[in-house]
Amino acid sequence: MTERTLVLLRHAKAERPAGTADVDRPLTARGHADAAAAGAWLAHHSLLPGEVICSPAKRTRQTWHGVALALGGPAPEVRYEPLMYGGTARELLTLIRGTAEGTDTVLVIGHNPTISDLSGLLDPAAALDSDGLRTSGLAVHRFDSSWADIEPGKAALADTHTARG
């Protein structure tokens, strides 16, 4: 069985403009820089996604754009999933199970607390600190089974990083 890599990324720092719906909040200037730094870290560690599962919120889409520019290379398939905005960790796990079997690395870009909860669900023994992932925080999980068979407690936390640009 091929080793699979699941990279969880909390969106970069976002603004909170008055009168703007939460789903439409844009990144701050620091957020744009941090998204690019996250992409550079992924590229440096050869964590190039074959597929991206992203929340449709503006700040997550902008985070992906910054990561993609830093990664360079061919663009992976991107799935903008409404469930990524407001879904539970177990619902996100169901989305991940739909990944094509030819894909070795998946990048999931979402929101707290759900993205941190998903990391804890995958490897409870290596749970993140009480604040979970910070903005532009990455959690890299690895496992040896098919995407369809990923289960709670079966994807070890291999690395974490908080990207700052």
DSSP file (Angstrom, degrees, kcal/mol; ACC not computed):
  #  RESIDUE AA STRUCTURE BP1 BP2  ACC     N-H-->O    O-->H-N    N-H-->O    O-->H-N    TCO  KAPPA ALPHA  PHI   PSI    X-CA   Y-CA   Z-CA
    1    1 A M              0   0    0      0, 0.0     2,-0.2     0, 0.0   145,-0.0   0.000 360.0 360.0 360.0 140.6    0.0    0.0    0.0
    2    2 A T        -     0   0    0      1,-0.1     2,-0.3   142,-0.0   143,-0.3  -0.542 360.0-111.6 -77.0 139.6    1.2    3.5   -0.8
    3    3 A E        -     0   0    0     -2,-0.2     2,-0.3   141,-0.2   141,-0.2  -0.571  34.0-150.7 -70.8 133.8    1.8    5.9    2.0
    4    4 A R  E     -A  143   0A   0    139,-3.2   139,-1.7    -2,-0.3     2,-0.5  -0.803   4.1-153.6-105.0 147.3   -0.8    8.7    1.9
    5    5 A T  E     -Ab 142 105A   0     99,-2.8   101,-2.3    -2,-0.3     2,-0.5  -0.988   6.5-169.6-124.7 125.9   -0.2   12.2    3.2
    6    6 A L  E     -Ab 141 106A   0    135,-3.0   135,-3.2    -2,-0.5     2,-0.6  -0.969   5.9-164.7-115.3 119.4   -3.0   14.5    4.4
    7    7 A V  E     -Ab 140 107A   0     99,-3.2   101,-3.2    -2,-0.5     2,-0.5  -0.921   2.4-161.1-108.1 121.8   -2.0   18.1    5.0
    8    8 A L  E     -Ab 139 108A   0    131,-3.0   131,-2.3    -2,-0.6     2,-0.4  -0.880   9.6-174.1-102.1 131.6   -4.5   20.2    7.1
    9    9 A L  E     -Ab 138 109A   0     99,-3.0   101,-2.3    -2,-0.5     2,-0.4  -0.985  17.8-146.1-130.4 122.1   -4.2   24.0    6.8
   10   10 A R  E     - b   0 110A   0    127,-2.4   126,-1.1    -2,-0.4   101,-0.2  -0.704  42.5 -97.9 -79.6 138.0   -6.1   26.5    8.8
   11   11 A H        -     0   0    0     99,-2.3   125,-1.3    -2,-0.4   126,-0.3  -0.034  44.1 -98.0 -52.7 158.8   -6.8   29.6    6.6
   12   12 A A        -     0   0    0     47,-0.4    19,-0.1   123,-0.3    51,-0.1  -0.175  60.2 -58.2 -74.4 172.2   -4.5   32.6    6.9
   13   13 A K        -     0   0    0    122,-0.1    15,-2.2    17,-0.1     2,-0.3  -0.269  61.8-161.0 -57.9 128.3   -5.2   35.7    9.0
   14   14 A A  B     -F   27   0B   0     13,-0.3    13,-0.3    -3,-0.1     2,-0.1  -0.807  14.6-117.6-116.2 154.1   -8.5   37.4    7.9
   15   15 A E        -     0   0    0     11,-3.2    44,-0.1    -2,-0.3    13,-0.0  -0.351  11.7-146.0 -77.4 165.4  -10.0   40.8    8.4
   16   16 A R        -     0   0    0     -2,-0.1     2,-0.1     9,-0.1     3,-0.1  -0.522  24.8-176.6-129.3  64.2  -13.2   41.4   10.3
   17   17 A P    >   -     0   0    0      0, 0.0     3,-1.7     0, 0.0    -2,-0.0  -0.397  33.0-106.1 -68.5 137.8  -14.8   44.3    8.4
   18   18 A A  T 3  S+     0   0    0      1,-0.3     3,-0.1    -2,-0.1    -2,-0.0  -0.323 103.3  18.1 -59.9 139.2  -18.0   45.7    9.8
   19   19 A G  T 3  S+     0   0    0      1,-0.2     2,-0.5    -3,-0.1    -1,-0.3   0.503  95.2 122.3  79.1   3.9  -21.1   44.7    7.8
   20   20 A T    <   -     0   0    0     -3,-1.7    -1,-0.2     2,-0.0     5,-0.1  -0.865  66.0-118.8-102.6 130.2  -19.3   41.9    6.0
   21   21 A A    >   -     0   0    0     -2,-0.5     3,-1.6     1,-0.1     4,-0.2  -0.327  26.1-116.2 -61.5 146.9  -20.7   38.4    6.2
   22   22 A D  G >  S+     0   0    0      1,-0.3     3,-1.6     2,-0.2    -1,-0.1   0.877 115.2  56.5 -53.4 -42.6  -18.3   35.9    7.8
   23   23 A V  G 3  S+     0   0    0      1,-0.3    35,-2.7    34,-0.1    -1,-0.3   0.719 107.0  51.4 -64.1 -20.6  -18.1   33.8    4.6
   24   24 A D  G <  S+     0   0    0     -3,-1.6    -1,-0.3    33,-0.2    -2,-0.2   0.289  75.8 130.3-100.8   8.4  -16.9   36.9    2.7
   25   25 A R    <   -     0   0    0     -3,-1.6    34,-0.5    -4,-0.2     2,-0.1  -0.471  47.5-145.9 -67.2 127.8  -14.1   38.0    5.1
   26   26 A P        -     0   0    0      0, 0.0   -11,-3.2     0, 0.0    33,-0.1  -0.445  20.6 -94.5 -89.5 166.0  -10.9   38.6    3.1
   27   27 A L  B     -F   14   0B   0    -13,-0.3   -13,-0.3    31,-0.2     2,-0.1  -0.422  35.3-123.0 -72.0 152.3   -7.3   38.0    4.2
   28   28 A T     >  -     0   0    0    -15,-2.2     4,-2.1    -2,-0.1     5,-0.2  -0.343  35.1 -97.8 -79.6 173.4   -5.3   40.8    5.8
   29   29 A A  H  > S+     0   0    0      1,-0.2     4,-1.9     2,-0.2     5,-0.2   0.916 130.2  50.0 -59.8 -42.2   -1.9   41.8    4.2
   30   30 A R  H  > S+     0   0    0      1,-0.2     4,-2.9     2,-0.2   135,-0.3   0.893 106.4  56.3 -62.3 -39.0   -0.2   39.5    6.7
   31   31 A G  H  > S+     0   0    0    -18,-0.3     4,-2.4     2,-0.2    -2,-0.2   0.904 105.8  49.8 -59.7 -42.9   -2.6   36.7    5.8
   32   32 A H  H  X S+     0   0    0     -4,-2.1     4,-1.8     2,-0.2    -1,-0.2   0.923 113.3  46.5 -61.7 -43.6   -1.6   37.0    2.1
   33   33 A A  H  X S+     0   0    0     -4,-1.9     4,-2.0     1,-0.2    -2,-0.2   0.900 112.4  50.1 -65.2 -40.9    2.1   36.8    3.1
   34   34 A D  H  X S+     0   0    0     -4,-2.9     4,-2.3     2,-0.2    -1,-0.2   0.867 107.0  54.3 -67.6 -36.2    1.5   33.9    5.5
   35   35 A A  H  X S+     0   0    0     -4,-2.4     4,-2.1     2,-0.2    -1,-0.2   0.920 109.6  47.8 -62.6 -42.9   -0.4   31.9    2.8
   36   36 A A  H  X S+     0   0    0     -4,-1.8     4,-2.3     1,-0.2    -2,-0.2   0.893 110.5  52.2 -63.6 -38.9    2.6   32.3    0.5
   37   37 A A  H  X S+     0   0    0     -4,-2.0     4,-2.3     2,-0.2    -2,-0.2   0.871 107.2  52.7 -65.4 -36.4    4.9   31.2    3.3
   38   38 A A  H  X S+     0   0    0     -4,-2.3     4,-2.4     2,-0.2    -1,-0.2   0.920 109.9  48.4 -63.8 -43.0    2.7   28.1    3.9
   39   39 A G  H  X S+     0   0    0     -4,-2.1     4,-2.5     1,-0.2    -2,-0.2   0.900 110.5  50.9 -62.8 -41.0    3.1   27.3    0.2
   40   40 A A  H  X S+     0   0    0     -4,-2.3     4,-2.6     2,-0.2    -1,-0.2   0.895 110.1  49.9 -64.0 -39.8    6.8   27.8    0.3
   41   41 A W  H  X S+     0   0    0     -4,-2.3     4,-1.7     2,-0.2    -2,-0.2   0.923 111.0  49.1 -64.7 -43.8    7.1   25.5    3.4
   42   42 A L  H  <>S+     0   0    0     -4,-2.4     5,-3.1     1,-0.2    -2,-0.2   0.927 112.8  47.3 -60.8 -44.6    5.0   22.8    1.6
   43   43 A A  H ><5S+     0   0    0     -4,-2.5     3,-1.7     1,-0.2    -2,-0.2   0.920 109.6  53.2 -62.6 -44.0    7.2   23.1   -1.5
   44   44 A H  H 3<5S+     0   0    0     -4,-2.6    -1,-0.2     1,-0.3    -2,-0.2   0.830 113.0  44.4 -60.6 -32.6   10.4   22.9    0.6
   45   45 A H  T 3<5S-     0   0    0     -4,-1.7    -1,-0.3    -5,-0.2    -2,-0.2   0.227 114.2-117.2 -97.0  12.9    9.2   19.7    2.2
   46   46 A S  T < 5 +     0   0    0     -3,-1.7     2,-0.9     1,-0.2    -3,-0.2   0.839  65.7 145.8  54.6  37.6    8.0   18.2   -1.1
   47   47 A L      < +     0   0    0     -5,-3.1    -1,-0.2    -6,-0.2    -3,-0.1  -0.606  17.8 164.2-101.8  69.6    4.4   18.2    0.1
   48   48 A L        -     0   0    0     -2,-0.9    57,-0.2    -5,-0.1     2,-0.1  -0.796  32.8-131.5 -93.9 114.9    2.8   18.9   -3.3
   49   49 A P        -     0   0    0      0, 0.0    57,-0.2     0, 0.0     3,-0.1  -0.376  17.9-165.0 -72.3 141.0   -0.9   18.1   -3.3
   50   50 A G  S    S+     0   0    0     55,-2.9    27,-1.2     1,-0.3     2,-0.3   0.611  85.5  19.9 -88.9 -17.9   -2.5   16.1   -6.0
   51   51 A E  E     -dc  77 106A   0     54,-1.1    56,-2.2    25,-0.2     2,-0.4  -0.990  67.7-154.9-150.0 146.2   -5.9   17.3   -4.8
   52   52 A V  E     -dc  78 107A   0     25,-2.6    27,-3.2    -2,-0.3     2,-0.5  -0.988   0.6-163.9-123.7 132.2   -7.1   20.2   -2.7
   53   53 A I  E     +dc  79 108A   0     54,-2.8    56,-2.6    -2,-0.4     2,-0.4  -0.978  25.2 176.0-114.5 118.4  -10.3   20.3   -0.6
   54   54 A C  E     -dc  80 109A   0     25,-2.9    27,-2.1    -2,-0.5    30,-0.2  -0.939  34.1-115.2-131.5 142.8  -11.1   23.8    0.3
   55   55 A S        -     0   0    0     54,-1.8    28,-0.0    -2,-0.4    55,-0.0  -0.434  28.4-128.2 -64.4 148.0  -13.9   25.7    2.0
   56   56 A P  S    S+     0   0    0      0, 0.0    -1,-0.1     0, 0.0    24,-0.1   0.488  70.5 120.8 -79.7  -1.0  -15.7   28.1   -0.3
   57   57 A A  S  > S-     0   0    0      1,-0.1     4,-2.3    25,-0.1     3,-0.4  -0.274  75.0-118.2 -61.6 149.5  -15.2   31.0    2.1
   58   58 A K  H  > S+     0   0    0    -35,-2.7     4,-2.6     1,-0.2     5,-0.2   0.891 111.7  53.3 -57.7 -42.8  -13.3   34.0    0.7
   59   59 A R  H  > S+     0   0    0    -34,-0.5     4,-1.6   -36,-0.3   -47,-0.4   0.830 110.7  46.3 -68.0 -31.1  -10.5   33.7    3.2
   60   60 A T  H  > S+     0   0    0     -3,-0.4     4,-2.6     2,-0.2    -1,-0.2   0.884 112.3  50.0 -76.6 -38.5   -9.8   30.0    2.4
   61   61 A R  H  X S+     0   0    0     -4,-2.3     4,-2.2     2,-0.2    -2,-0.2   0.912 112.7  47.6 -63.3 -41.5  -10.0   30.6   -1.3
   62   62 A Q  H  X S+     0   0    0     -4,-2.6     4,-2.1    -5,-0.2    -1,-0.2   0.873 109.7  53.4 -66.8 -36.4   -7.5   33.4   -0.9
   63   63 A T  H  X S+     0   0    0     -4,-1.6     4,-2.4    -5,-0.2    -2,-0.2   0.946 109.3  48.6 -61.0 -47.7   -5.3   31.2    1.3
   64   64 A W  H  X S+     0   0    0     -4,-2.6     4,-3.3     1,-0.2     5,-0.2   0.914 108.2  54.3 -59.1 -43.1   -5.3   28.6   -1.4
   65   65 A H  H  X S+     0   0    0     -4,-2.2     4,-2.1     1,-0.2    -1,-0.2   0.921 110.5  46.0 -58.6 -44.9   -4.4   31.1   -4.1
   66   66 A G  H  X S+     0   0    0     -4,-2.1     4,-1.6     2,-0.2    -1,-0.2   0.897 114.4  47.7 -64.9 -40.9   -1.3   32.3   -2.1
   67   67 A V  H  X S+     0   0    0     -4,-2.4     4,-2.1     2,-0.2    -2,-0.2   0.931 110.9  51.8 -63.6 -45.7   -0.3   28.7   -1.4
   68   68 A A  H  X S+     0   0    0     -4,-3.3     4,-2.2     1,-0.2    -2,-0.2   0.892 107.1  52.1 -60.8 -42.1   -0.7   27.8   -5.1
   69   69 A L  H  < S+     0   0    0     -4,-2.1    -1,-0.2    -5,-0.2    -2,-0.2   0.900 112.4  46.0 -62.0 -39.7    1.5   30.7   -6.3
   70   70 A A  H  < S+     0   0    0     -4,-1.6    -1,-0.2     1,-0.2    -2,-0.2   0.827 111.5  52.3 -72.5 -31.9    4.3   29.6   -3.9
   71   71 A L  H  < S-     0   0    0     -4,-2.1    -2,-0.2    -5,-0.1    -1,-0.2   0.889  86.0-177.6 -70.1 -39.3    4.0   26.0   -4.9
   72   72 A G     <  +     0   0    0     -4,-2.2    -1,-0.1    -5,-0.2    -2,-0.1  -0.204  34.7  85.5  65.7-168.4    4.3   26.6   -8.6
   73   73 A G  S    S-     0   0    0     -4,-0.1    -1,-0.1     2,-0.1     2,-0.1  -0.084  91.1 -16.3  72.7-173.3    4.0   23.7  -11.0
   74   74 A P  S    S-     0   0    0      0, 0.0    -3,-0.0     0, 0.0     0, 0.0  -0.359  74.2-111.5 -67.5 143.0    0.9   22.1  -12.4
   75   75 A A        -     0   0    0     -2,-0.1     3,-0.1     1,-0.1    -2,-0.1  -0.576  30.0-137.3 -76.5 130.1   -2.3   23.0  -10.6
   76   76 A P        -     0   0    0      0, 0.0     2,-0.2     0, 0.0   -25,-0.2  -0.304  35.9 -81.4 -75.5 168.7   -4.0   20.1   -8.7
   77   77 A E  E     -d   51   0A   0    -27,-1.2   -25,-2.6    -2,-0.0     2,-0.5  -0.544  48.1-154.5 -66.4 134.8   -7.7   19.5   -8.8
   78   78 A V  E     -d   52   0A   0     -2,-0.2     2,-0.6   -27,-0.2   -25,-0.2  -0.971   8.2-164.4-118.4 126.1   -9.4   21.8   -6.3
   79   79 A R  E     -d   53   0A   0    -27,-3.2   -25,-2.9    -2,-0.5     2,-0.9  -0.939   6.5-157.4-108.5 113.4  -12.8   20.8   -4.7
   80   80 A Y  E     -d   54   0A   0     -2,-0.6   -25,-0.2   -27,-0.2   -27,-0.1  -0.817  19.6-168.9 -89.8 106.3  -14.6   23.8   -3.1
   81   81 A E    >   -     0   0    0    -27,-2.1     3,-1.9    -2,-0.9     4,-0.4  -0.869  24.1-152.6-106.6 117.7  -16.8   21.9   -0.7
   82   82 A P  G >  S+     0   0    0      0, 0.0     3,-1.6     0, 0.0     5,-0.2   0.818  96.5  65.0 -54.2 -32.6  -19.7   23.8    1.1
   83   83 A L  G 3> S+     0   0    0      1,-0.3     4,-1.3     3,-0.1     9,-0.1   0.722  86.7  70.9 -65.4 -20.5  -19.4   21.3    4.0
   84   84 A M  G <4 S+     0   0    0     -3,-1.9     2,-0.9   -30,-0.2    27,-0.5   0.744  89.6  67.9 -67.3 -21.6  -15.9   22.6    4.7
   85   85 A Y  T <4 S-     0   0    0     -3,-1.6    -1,-0.2    -4,-0.4   -62,-0.0  -0.830 127.3 -11.1-101.0  96.5  -17.5   25.8    6.0
   86   86 A G  T  4 S+     0   0    0     -2,-0.9    -1,-0.2     1,-0.3    -2,-0.2   0.382 100.5 128.8  99.4  -3.8  -19.3   24.8    9.2
   87   87 A G     <  -     0   0    0     -4,-1.3    -1,-0.3    -5,-0.2     2,-0.1  -0.285  58.3-107.5 -77.9 169.8  -19.1   21.0    8.9
   88   88 A T     >  -     0   0    0      1,-0.1     4,-2.2    29,-0.0     5,-0.2  -0.448  29.8-104.7 -90.5 168.1  -17.8   18.7   11.7
   89   89 A A  H  > S+     0   0    0      1,-0.2     4,-2.1     2,-0.2     5,-0.1   0.899 123.0  51.0 -59.3 -41.8  -14.5   16.9   11.8
   90   90 A R  H  > S+     0   0    0      1,-0.2     4,-1.6     2,-0.2    -1,-0.2   0.863 108.3  51.8 -66.9 -35.1  -16.2   13.6   11.0
   91   91 A E  H  > S+     0   0    0      2,-0.2     4,-1.6     1,-0.2    -1,-0.2   0.890 109.2  50.3 -67.5 -38.2  -18.0   15.2    8.0
   92   92 A L  H  X S+     0   0    0     -4,-2.2     4,-2.3     1,-0.2    -2,-0.2   0.894 106.3  55.6 -64.3 -39.3  -14.7   16.5    6.7
   93   93 A L  H  X S+     0   0    0     -4,-2.1     4,-1.8     1,-0.2    -1,-0.2   0.881 104.5  53.7 -60.5 -37.8  -13.3   13.0    7.1
   94   94 A T  H  < S+     0   0    0     -4,-1.6     4,-0.5     2,-0.2    -1,-0.2   0.899 107.5  50.7 -62.7 -41.1  -16.1   11.8    4.8
   95   95 A L  H >< S+     0   0    0     -4,-1.6     3,-1.4     1,-0.2    -2,-0.2   0.913 108.4  52.3 -61.2 -42.7  -15.1   14.3    2.2
   96   96 A I  H >< S+     0   0    0     -4,-2.3     3,-2.0     1,-0.3    -1,-0.2   0.854  98.4  64.7 -63.6 -35.5  -11.5   13.1    2.3
   97   97 A R  T 3< S+     0   0    0     -4,-1.8    -1,-0.3     1,-0.3    -2,-0.2   0.698  92.2  65.9 -61.4 -18.0  -12.6    9.5    1.8
   98   98 A G  T <  S+     0   0    0     -3,-1.4    -1,-0.3    -4,-0.5    -2,-0.2   0.356  74.4 124.4 -85.4   5.9  -13.8   10.6   -1.6
   99   99 A T  S <  S-     0   0    0     -3,-2.0    49,-0.2     1,-0.1    48,-0.2  -0.402  73.2-101.3 -68.5 141.5  -10.2   11.4   -2.8
  100  100 A A    >   -     0   0    0      1,-0.1     3,-1.9    -2,-0.1    -1,-0.1  -0.385  26.7-127.6 -62.6 137.4   -9.1    9.6   -6.0
  101  101 A E  T 3  S+     0   0    0      1,-0.3    -1,-0.1    -2,-0.1    -2,-0.1   0.720 105.1  65.5 -64.2 -22.4   -6.9    6.6   -5.2
  102  102 A G  T 3  S+     0   0    0    -52,-0.0     2,-0.5     2,-0.0    -1,-0.3   0.495  82.9  97.7 -76.3  -1.6   -4.1    7.7   -7.5
  103  103 A T    <   -     0   0    0     -3,-1.9    44,-0.1     1,-0.1     3,-0.1  -0.766  47.6-179.1 -93.1 126.8   -3.6   10.8   -5.3
  104  104 A D        +     0   0    0     -2,-0.5   -99,-2.8     1,-0.2     2,-0.4   0.811  70.0  35.7 -91.5 -34.3   -0.7   10.5   -2.7
  105  105 A T  E     -b    5   0A   0    -57,-0.2   -55,-2.9  -101,-0.2   -54,-1.1  -0.981  62.1-172.4-129.2 131.5   -1.1   13.9   -1.0
  106  106 A V  E     -bc   6  51A   0   -101,-2.3   -99,-3.2    -2,-0.4     2,-0.5  -0.970  10.2-154.0-121.2 136.2   -4.2   15.9   -0.2
  107  107 A L  E     -bc   7  52A   0    -56,-2.2   -54,-2.8    -2,-0.4     2,-0.5  -0.950   9.1-165.8-108.1 125.5   -4.3   19.5    1.1
  108  108 A V  E     -bc   8  53A   0   -101,-3.2   -99,-3.0    -2,-0.5     2,-0.6  -0.961   1.2-166.6-113.9 123.0   -7.4   20.4    3.1
  109  109 A I  E     +bc   9  54A   0    -56,-2.6   -54,-1.8    -2,-0.5   -99,-0.2  -0.940  30.9 125.6-115.2 117.4   -7.9   24.1    3.8
  110  110 A G  E     -b   10   0A   0   -101,-2.3   -99,-2.3    -2,-0.6     2,-0.3  -0.620  48.0 -76.6-148.7-155.5  -10.5   25.0    6.4
  111  111 A H     >  -     0   0    0    -27,-0.5     4,-3.1  -101,-0.2     5,-0.2  -0.777  47.6 -76.4-121.3 155.2  -11.5   26.7    9.6
  112  112 A N  T  4 S+     0   0    0     -2,-0.3    20,-0.0     1,-0.3    22,-0.0  -0.706 103.2  24.7 -88.7 150.7  -11.1   26.3   13.3
  113  113 A P  T  > S+     0   0    0      0, 0.0     4,-2.6     0, 0.0    -1,-0.3  -0.999 124.7  51.3 -84.8  -7.1  -12.2   24.6   15.5
  114  114 A T  H  > S+     0   0    0      1,-0.2     4,-2.5     2,-0.2    -2,-0.2   0.876 107.5  50.5 -61.9 -42.7  -13.0   22.0   12.9
  115  115 A I  H  X S+     0   0    0     -4,-3.1     4,-1.5     1,-0.2    -1,-0.2   0.889 115.4  43.8 -66.0 -37.4   -9.7   21.7   11.1
  116  116 A S  H  > S+     0   0    0     -5,-0.2     4,-2.2     2,-0.2    12,-0.3   0.872 111.5  54.3 -71.6 -37.1   -7.9   21.3   14.5
  117  117 A D  H  X S+     0   0    0     -4,-2.6     4,-2.2     1,-0.2    -2,-0.2   0.892 106.2  53.1 -61.5 -39.0  -10.6   18.9   15.7
  118  118 A L  H  X S+     0   0    0     -4,-2.5     4,-2.1     2,-0.2    -1,-0.2   0.908 107.0  51.3 -63.6 -41.8   -9.9   16.8   12.5
  119  119 A S  H  X S+     0   0    0     -4,-1.5     4,-1.8     1,-0.2    -1,-0.2   0.929 111.9  47.0 -60.1 -44.9   -6.2   16.6   13.4
  120  120 A G  H  < S+     0   0    0     -4,-2.2    -1,-0.2     1,-0.2    -2,-0.2   0.842 110.0  53.5 -65.6 -33.8   -7.1   15.4   16.9
  121  121 A L  H  < S+     0   0    0     -4,-2.2    32,-1.9     1,-0.2    -1,-0.2   0.883 109.6  48.2 -66.3 -39.0   -9.5   12.9   15.5
  122  122 A L  H  < S+     0   0    0     -4,-2.1    33,-1.9    30,-0.3    -2,-0.2   0.843 132.9  12.7 -72.2 -34.6   -6.9   11.4   13.2
  123  123 A D    ><  +     0   0    0     -4,-1.8     3,-1.4    -5,-0.2    -1,-0.3  -0.628  65.7 174.9-144.8  80.8   -4.2   11.1   15.9
  124  124 A P  G >  S+     0   0    0      0, 0.0     3,-1.2     0, 0.0    -1,-0.1   0.793  79.5  60.9 -59.5 -30.1   -5.6   11.6   19.4
  125  125 A A  G 3  S+     0   0    0      1,-0.3    -5,-0.1    28,-0.1    31,-0.0   0.739 108.5  43.3 -70.9 -21.9   -2.3   10.8   21.1
  126  126 A A  G <  S+     0   0    0     -3,-1.4    -1,-0.3    -7,-0.2    -3,-0.0  -0.114  84.0 166.6-113.8  34.9   -0.6   13.8   19.4
  127  127 A A    <   -     0   0    0     -3,-1.2     3,-0.1    -7,-0.1   -10,-0.1  -0.139  38.1-111.8 -54.6 144.2   -3.4   16.3   19.9
  128  128 A L        -     0   0    0    -12,-0.3    -1,-0.1     1,-0.1     5,-0.1  -0.196  46.1 -78.9 -68.2 166.4   -2.5   19.9   19.3
  129  129 A D    >   -     0   0    0      3,-0.2     3,-2.1     1,-0.1    -1,-0.1  -0.077  57.6 -85.9 -62.8 174.0   -2.4   22.4   22.2
  130  130 A S  T 3  S+     0   0    0      1,-0.3    -1,-0.1    -3,-0.1    -2,-0.1   0.729 129.1  53.8 -60.3 -24.8   -5.6   23.8   23.5
  131  131 A D  T 3  S-     0   0    0      1,-0.2    -1,-0.3   -15,-0.0   -15,-0.1   0.623  96.6-153.5 -82.5 -13.1   -5.7   26.6   20.9
  132  132 A G    <   -     0   0    0     -3,-2.1    -1,-0.2   -16,-0.1     2,-0.2  -0.322  52.5  -7.5  71.2-159.9   -5.4   24.1   18.0
  133  133 A L  S    S-     0   0    0    -20,-0.1   -17,-0.1     4,-0.1     2,-0.1  -0.472  71.5-138.2 -69.1 136.3   -3.8   25.3   14.8
  134  134 A R    >   -     0   0    0     -2,-0.2     3,-2.1     1,-0.2  -124,-0.3  -0.371  48.2 -62.4 -81.6 171.5   -3.1   29.0   14.6
  135  135 A T  T 3  S+     0   0    0      1,-0.3  -123,-0.3    -2,-0.1    -1,-0.2  -0.341 131.3  15.3 -56.6 138.9   -3.9   30.9   11.4
  136  136 A S  T 3  S+     0   0    0   -125,-1.3    27,-2.2  -126,-1.1     2,-0.3   0.667  95.9 151.1  64.3  20.9   -1.7   29.5    8.6
  137  137 A G  E <   - E   0 162A   0     -3,-2.1  -127,-2.4  -126,-0.3     2,-0.4  -0.641  30.3-156.7 -83.8 139.7   -1.0   26.5   10.8
  138  138 A L  E     -AE   9 161A   0     23,-3.7    23,-1.8    -2,-0.3     2,-0.4  -0.918  11.8-170.0-118.0 140.9   -0.3   23.2    9.1
  139  139 A A  E     -AE   8 160A   0   -131,-2.3  -131,-3.0    -2,-0.4     2,-0.6  -0.989  11.4-156.6-129.0 122.0   -0.7   19.6   10.4
  140  140 A V  E     -AE   7 159A   0     19,-3.1    18,-3.3    -2,-0.4    19,-1.3  -0.882  12.5-174.8-104.6 119.7    0.8   16.8    8.3
  141  141 A H  E     -AE   6 157A   0   -135,-3.2  -135,-3.0    -2,-0.6     2,-0.3  -0.891   3.7-164.9-114.5 143.8   -0.7   13.3    8.8
  142  142 A R  E     +AE   5 156A   0     14,-2.4    14,-1.2    -2,-0.4     2,-0.3  -0.962  13.2 161.8-129.0 147.3    0.5   10.1    7.3
  143  143 A F  E     -A    4   0A   0   -139,-1.7  -139,-3.2    -2,-0.3     2,-0.5  -0.983  35.7-128.4-158.0 160.4   -1.1    6.7    7.0
  144  144 A D  S    S+     0   0    0     -2,-0.3     2,-0.3    10,-0.3  -141,-0.2  -0.632  73.5  74.5-116.3  70.5   -0.8    3.4    5.0
  145  145 A S  S    S-     0   0    0     -2,-0.5    -2,-0.1  -143,-0.3     5,-0.1  -0.934  86.2 -70.7-158.3-179.6   -4.3    2.7    3.6
  146  146 A S    >   -     0   0    0     -2,-0.3     3,-0.9     1,-0.1     4,-0.3  -0.356  42.8-113.9 -75.4 160.8   -6.6    3.9    0.8
  147  147 A W  G >  S+     0   0    0      1,-0.2     3,-1.4     2,-0.2    -1,-0.1   0.888 118.1  58.7 -59.8 -38.6   -8.3    7.2    1.1
  148  148 A A  G 3  S+     0   0    0      1,-0.3    -1,-0.2   -49,-0.2   -51,-0.1   0.744 107.1  48.2 -63.6 -22.4  -11.6    5.4    1.4
  149  149 A D  G <  S+     0   0    0     -3,-0.9    -1,-0.3     2,-0.1    -2,-0.2   0.327  74.5 132.3-103.3   7.1  -10.4    3.6    4.5
  150  150 A I    <   -     0   0    0     -3,-1.4   -53,-0.1    -4,-0.3     5,-0.1  -0.401  36.3-177.8 -62.3 133.1   -9.0    6.5    6.4
  151  151 A E    >   -     0   0    0    -29,-0.1     3,-1.8    -2,-0.1     4,-0.1  -0.903  33.9 -83.0-132.7 156.3  -10.3    6.2   10.0
  152  152 A P  T 3  S+     0   0    0      0, 0.0   -30,-0.3     0, 0.0   -31,-0.1  -0.330 116.1  16.8 -54.7 139.3  -10.1    8.2   13.3
  153  153 A G  T 3  S+     0   0    0    -32,-1.9   -31,-0.2     2,-0.1   -30,-0.1   0.511 105.5  92.3  76.9   5.5   -6.9    7.3   15.2
  154  154 A K    <   +     0   0    0     -3,-1.8     2,-0.4     1,-0.1   -10,-0.3   0.241  65.1  73.3-118.3  12.7   -5.2    5.8   12.1
  155  155 A A  S    S-     0   0    0    -33,-1.9   -12,-0.2    -4,-0.1    -2,-0.1  -0.855  75.8-141.5-131.3  97.4   -3.3    8.8   10.6
  156  156 A A  E     -E  142   0A   0    -14,-1.2   -14,-2.4    -2,-0.4     2,-0.7  -0.242  17.4-117.5 -62.4 139.0   -0.2    9.7   12.6
  157  157 A L  E     +E  141   0A   0    -16,-0.2   -16,-0.3     1,-0.2    -1,-0.1  -0.699  38.0 174.0 -75.6 113.3    0.7   13.4   13.0
  158  158 A A  E     -     0   0A   0    -18,-3.3     2,-0.3    -2,-0.7   -17,-0.2   0.747  57.8  -7.2 -95.6 -28.5    4.1   13.6   11.4
  159  159 A D  E     -E  140   0A   0    -19,-1.3   -19,-3.1     2,-0.0     2,-0.3  -0.986  51.5-159.7-164.2 154.7    4.8   17.3   11.5
  160  160 A T  E     +E  139   0A   0     -2,-0.3     2,-0.3   -21,-0.2   -21,-0.2  -0.967  14.0 172.0-136.8 156.0    3.3   20.7   12.3
  161  161 A H  E     -E  138   0A   0    -23,-1.8   -23,-3.7    -2,-0.3     2,-0.6  -0.957  25.1-145.8-160.5 142.6    4.3   24.2   11.2
  162  162 A T  E     -E  137   0A   0     -2,-0.3     2,-0.3   -25,-0.3   -25,-0.2  -0.963  27.1-142.0-112.7 114.8    2.9   27.7   11.5
  163  163 A A        +     0   0    0    -27,-2.2     2,-0.4    -2,-0.6  -125,-0.2  -0.577  21.8 178.4 -81.1 130.3    3.7   29.7    8.4
  164  164 A R              0   0    0     -2,-0.3  -130,-0.1  -127,-0.1  -133,-0.1  -0.987 360.0 360.0-133.3 124.6    4.7   33.4    8.8
  165  165 A G              0   0    0     -2,-0.4  -131,-0.1  -135,-0.3    -1,-0.1   0.427 360.0 360.0 -92.6 360.0    5.6   35.5    5.9
